[in-house]
Amino acid sequence: MDSYHIKSHDGHWDLTKQGADRASISKPTKAEILQATREFMVGKTASVKIHRADGTFEEERTYPGSADPSRSKG
């Protein structure tokens, strides 16, 4: 399963595949990057770790939700 991170960077938000040098998607707001990530993940199986603006970890989402190994709600 691929792993991605959403982080704030230089005044915008990036979705970056773990180990990549460049962002897959960049948006001006967190709300926009979250929406773009949902669209980007259609047909993919991946884990997305979402970070706060200060860089600390906030939450993890699995796409599609049925691929979540913990089988937890959320």
Secondary structure, DSSP 8 states (H G I E B T S, - for coil): -EEEEEEEETTEEEEEETT-SS-SEEESSHHHHHHHHHHHTTT--EEEEEE-TTS-EEEEEEESGGG-TT----
